[in-house]
Amino acid sequence: MTQGAGQGPVVRTATLRDFRVPPYAQVPVQAHAAQASHPGNAFPEGELPEGYTPTERDLPVINRGDTVQVSAAPDEIPATAPAPAPESGPGPLYVVGDVHGYLDELLAALHRQGLIDAEGRWAAGNARLWFLGDFTDRGPDGIGVIDLVMRLSAEAAAAGGYCKALMGNHELLLIGAKRFADTPVNSGAGTATFQAAWLLNGGQKSDMDRLQDVHLQWMSRLDAVVEEDGHLLVHSDTTAYLEYGSTIEDVNDTVHEILTRSDADECWDLFRKLTKRFAFRDGAGPTAVQELLSAYGGERIVHGHSPIPYLLGEVGSEDGEDGGGPTVEGPHVYADGLAIAMDGGVTMAGKLLVVQLPLPN
């Protein structure tokens, strides 16, 4: 399933790049899920803690002159950044771009922001943390990433904050590969299978070997759209969400119903539509953003999915195979300031972004 620009992921088998691993992440990844010492391990004893509610609702190339790179705060914060003091009301809001299995980079980025401590535990009190999806594929430890997010959701809830996640197209791809394997689906351009598409788009055998029912259930219940503090959070830079409902609740209910029915062709169509990209760039971009904001609320849209170097034309593909090492300093603000891109291109030696919203002016 090779897809061109404007469609979906471009294939590259990821390798773990050289990375200075902080002390809390210096644990070798094992090929099984029950490694108690692993920093991403969700629940070493196999028991969900009391209050664990990860799915509860609350839950041609351009280089335009009107785009701006916003320097992200994480690099300016010392590794020992203090956690926010406990207080009533909602805490600060943070968002995380596409992780794609790069657990070590995720741990380091969360630690720089003071969201986790040196042992990888939640340290941010009542802060609110949203992941924008795409936890697996291409990188070395997608299941470790999912386990970490699941565990942090329980720890954050116990501290008065929350850690939640959105549905990405790679979650749909992994669910489909597990459920339907080599079952033929109507791709619109001939016969395809989820298994083949997953492998072509960076699927890792180690992730599939460690995938458990708890991971599938968690992914299947993720919401697709949410609005927080005037920010409309989605995974993909596409208007295809409008095909699934006129309100946020409608969209999320429809996505959950599709996954519950477990029809291979219907799930494939959902995956295909949420793999589309680039709706918010070029001249029609602001209008496309306004369509979504008018339907679902918010003043700005925040998305992952399309790596910033790819959006800016610094590389010729999502995996950066056609260019040199990209430079990503922070989120990419574009579409007349209405859209914020959060995928820093960690799969192409870019940067895994964790930033606080609203962005500084």
Secondary structure, 3 states (H helix, E strand, C coil): CCCCCCCCCCCCCCCCCCCCCCHHHCCCCCCCCCCCCCCCCCCCCCCCCCCCCCCCCCCCCCCCCCCEECCCHHHHCCCCCCCCCCCCCCCCEEEECCCCCCHHHHHHHHHHCCCECCCCCECCCCCEEEECCCCCCCCCCHHHHHHHHHHHHHHHHHCCCEEEEECCHHHHHHHHHHHHCCCCEECCCCEECHHHHHHHCCCCHHHHHHCCHHHHHHHHCCECEEEECCEEEECCCCCHHHHHCCCHHHHHHHHHHHHHHCCHHHHHHHHHHCCCCCCCCCCCHHHHHHHHHHHHCCCEEEECCCCHHHHCCCCCCCCCCCCCCCCCCCCEEECCCCEEECCCCHHHCCCCCEEEECCCC
